[in-house]
Amino acid sequence: MLNRVSYKYILFFLLFASFGGFAQNIFPEGEDAFEPDSLYAVRNAVKVDPIQIVFGIYGISYERIIKNGYSVEVGFGITRRNYAVGWFDYSLDNLGKNVDVETGAAFSVAFRKYLHNTEELQGSYLSAGVSIANYKTDYLVVDSLGDLTDYSFPDVRTLTSFSVIFGYQALAQRSNVFADFYIGAALRYQDFDIVTSVDIHDPSAYHIVKKEAYVLGIEVGVKIGFGF
C-alpha cells in the first residue's frame, strides 16, 4: 500500500500537470507573454507640434500611409498671438491692452517618402509640402490718458510656405506614442498689411504698409503623436 508521503507526491504531480496544461492554453508555444503591443500595423497617426505655439499656431495633423514607403499628412488649426512677430518683420507692441488678437486659420498638406520600404509610419523620410497661416491683429488707438478710442487699424498677415523636410519618425517599442523630429528649408511668400505708427496716441500717425515678398526660412521642430 502507498503511504501518506506517496499520496502527497502523487497529488503534487497531478496539480503541476494540470497547471502546465492550463498555462500552455493561455500562452501557446512560441508566443512571448510580454511581447510589446504591435506597432507593425501603425498606418495612421495623429500629432501635435508644441513648438508651433511660439508662432501662434495651435494645430493638429493627421498622417496616413497610402502605400509602402509613402504617406500624406494633413494639418489644420487656428492662429492666435504670434510671439515671434517682430523677430524678422516690423511690429507694433502686440502685448498692450490696445491690441485685439483675432483668431485666424492654419492649414498644411505634405507628402512623405520614407527612405526604406515600410508598411508603417516609421523611420527617416523626405517630405515636400505647403502650409498657409493667417494672422489678424487689431490695433486700437490710445488717447493721451491711456484710454481706448474708437479708432482701430487691422494688421493682417498671410504666410504661405513651400518646404522640403528631412525627418525621422521614431515609434516606441512598447507604446503607440512616438516622436517625429524634422528639419528643412522653406520658401515663404509674405502677403502682409502691416500697421505702423510713430505715435500710438495719434490716429493720423497710423499707416498700413503693404508688403509682398519671398523669403527663405528654416523649418525645425518635433511633433508628438499617437499611432494606430
C-alpha positions in Angstrom: 0.0 0.0 0.0 1.1 3.6 -0.6 1.9 5.6 2.4 0.9 9.2 3.1 4.1 10.5 1.7 3.4 8.8 -1.7 -0.1 10.2 -1.8 1.4 13.7 -1.2 3.8 13.4 -4.2 1.1 12.0 -6.5 -1.2 14.9 -5.6 1.6 17.4 -6.2 2.3 15.8 -9.6 -1.3 16.0 -10.7 -1.6 19.6 -9.7 1.6 20.5 -11.5 0.5 18.7 -14.7 -2.9 20.5 -14.6 -1.3 23.9 -14.2 1.1 23.1 -17.0 -1.7 22.3 -19.4 -3.6 25.4 -18.3 -0.6 27.6 -18.9 0.0 26.1 -22.3 -3.5 27.0 -23.4 -3.1 30.7 -22.3 0.4 31.1 -23.7 0.8 29.0 -26.9 4.1 27.6 -27.7 6.5 30.1 -29.2 4.5 33.2 -28.1 6.0 35.6 -25.6 3.5 36.7 -23.0 5.3 40.0 -22.7 5.5 40.8 -26.4 5.2 44.6 -26.8 2.0 45.8 -28.4 2.5 45.5 -32.1 3.4 48.8 -33.8 3.9 47.0 -37.1 0.4 47.8 -38.1 0.6 51.6 -37.4 -0.7 53.1 -40.6 -2.3 56.2 -39.1 -1.0 58.9 -36.8 -2.4 62.0 -35.0 0.2 64.6 -34.0 0.7 68.0 -32.3 3.7 70.3 -32.6 4.2 72.2 -29.4 7.0 74.4 -30.9 4.5 76.0 -33.3 2.7 77.6 -30.3 5.6 80.1 -30.3 4.5 81.2 -33.7 0.8 81.3 -32.6 -0.3 78.1 -34.4 -2.4 75.7 -32.4 -3.0 72.8 -34.7 -3.3 69.1 -35.1 -2.1 66.9 -38.0 -3.1 63.5 -39.4 -0.8 61.2 -41.3 -1.9 58.1 -43.2 0.2 55.7 -45.2 -1.0 55.4 -48.8 1.4 52.7 -50.0 4.5 51.1 -48.7 7.0 53.9 -48.0 4.7 56.7 -48.9 2.3 58.8 -46.8 0.3 62.0 -46.8 0.0 64.4 -43.8 -2.8 67.0 -43.5 -2.8 69.6 -40.7 -5.3 72.2 -39.6 -5.7 74.6 -36.7 -6.1 78.2 -35.6 -3.7 81.1 -35.1 -3.6 83.4 -32.2 -0.9 85.7 -30.9 2.4 85.2 -32.8 5.1 85.6 -30.1 7.8 85.5 -32.8 6.4 88.5 -34.7 9.0 91.3 -34.7 11.9 88.9 -35.0 12.2 89.5 -38.7 9.4 91.9 -39.6 8.3 95.2 -38.1 5.6 95.0 -35.5 4.0 97.3 -33.0 3.9 96.2 -29.4 1.4 93.4 -29.5 1.1 92.9 -25.8 -0.7 96.1 -24.8 -4.3 96.5 -23.8 -4.9 98.3 -27.1 -4.2 95.1 -29.0 -7.0 92.8 -30.0 -5.7 89.5 -31.4 -8.3 87.7 -33.5 -8.4 84.1 -34.4 -7.1 83.1 -37.8 -6.7 79.8 -39.6 -3.9 77.5 -40.5 -3.7 74.6 -43.0 -1.0 72.4 -44.3 -0.5 69.3 -46.5 2.6 67.3 -47.2 3.7 64.1 -49.0 6.3 61.9 -47.5 8.7 59.3 -48.8 10.2 57.0 -46.2 13.7 56.1 -47.1 13.2 52.4 -46.6 10.3 50.3 -47.8 8.0 50.1 -44.8 4.4 49.1 -44.1 4.3 51.5 -41.1 4.9 55.2 -40.4 8.5 54.8 -39.1 12.0 55.8 -39.9 13.8 58.5 -41.8 11.9 60.3 -44.5 11.9 63.2 -47.0 8.8 65.4 -47.2 7.5 68.2 -49.5 4.6 70.3 -48.6 2.8 73.6 -48.4 1.3 75.4 -45.4 -0.8 78.6 -45.0 -1.2 80.6 -41.8 -3.3 83.8 -41.5 -2.9 86.2 -38.6 -5.0 89.2 -37.8 -4.5 91.8 -35.1 -6.5 95.0 -34.5 -4.6 97.9 -33.0 -6.8 100.4 -31.2 -5.7 104.0 -30.8 -5.0 105.1 -27.2 -5.6 108.6 -26.1 -3.2 110.7 -24.0 -4.8 109.4 -20.8 -4.3 105.8 -21.8 -7.9 105.1 -22.6 -9.0 103.2 -25.8 -10.6 105.2 -28.5 -13.0 104.2 -31.4 -10.1 104.2 -33.9 -8.6 100.8 -34.9 -6.3 99.5 -37.6 -6.2 95.9 -38.8 -2.8 94.2 -39.2 -3.4 91.2 -41.5 -0.6 88.8 -42.4 -0.8 85.7 -44.6 2.2 83.4 -44.8 2.4 80.7 -47.4 5.3 78.3 -47.1 6.7 75.7 -49.5 9.0 73.4 -47.7 11.3 70.4 -48.2 11.9 68.5 -45.0 14.2 65.7 -43.7 13.0 63.9 -40.6 12.9 60.8 -38.5 9.8 59.4 -37.0 10.6 57.2 -34.1 8.0 54.7 -33.0 8.3 53.4 -29.4 8.7 49.6 -28.8 6.1 49.3 -26.1 3.8 52.2 -26.7 1.8 53.9 -29.5 3.2 57.3 -28.5 6.0 58.5 -30.7 8.1 61.5 -31.7 8.7 63.0 -35.2 11.9 65.0 -35.4 12.3 67.2 -38.5 14.5 70.0 -40.1 14.4 71.6 -43.5 14.2 74.6 -45.7 11.2 76.7 -46.8 10.4 79.3 -49.4 7.9 81.7 -47.8 5.6 84.1 -49.6 4.6 87.0 -47.3 1.4 88.9 -48.0 1.3 91.4 -45.2 -0.7 94.5 -44.4 1.5 95.9 -41.6 0.3 98.6 -39.2 2.9 101.1 -38.3 2.8 104.2 -36.1 5.2 106.7 -34.6 2.7 107.8 -32.0 0.1 105.4 -30.7 -2.0 108.3 -29.3 -2.5 110.0 -32.7 -4.8 108.3 -35.3 -3.1 110.3 -38.1 0.2 108.7 -37.2 -1.0 105.2 -38.1 -0.3 103.8 -41.5 -0.9 100.4 -43.2 2.2 99.3 -45.2 1.7 96.6 -47.9 4.4 94.0 -48.1 4.7 91.2 -50.6 7.9 89.2 -50.7 9.5 85.8 -51.0 11.9 84.9 -48.2 13.9 81.9 -47.2 13.3 80.2 -43.9 14.1 77.2 -41.8 11.7 74.5 -40.6 12.7 72.7 -37.4 10.8 71.0 -34.6 9.4 67.9 -33.1 5.9 66.5 -33.2 4.4 64.3 -30.5 2.0 61.7 -31.9 -0.2 58.7 -31.3 -0.2 55.9 -33.9 -3.0 53.4 -34.6 
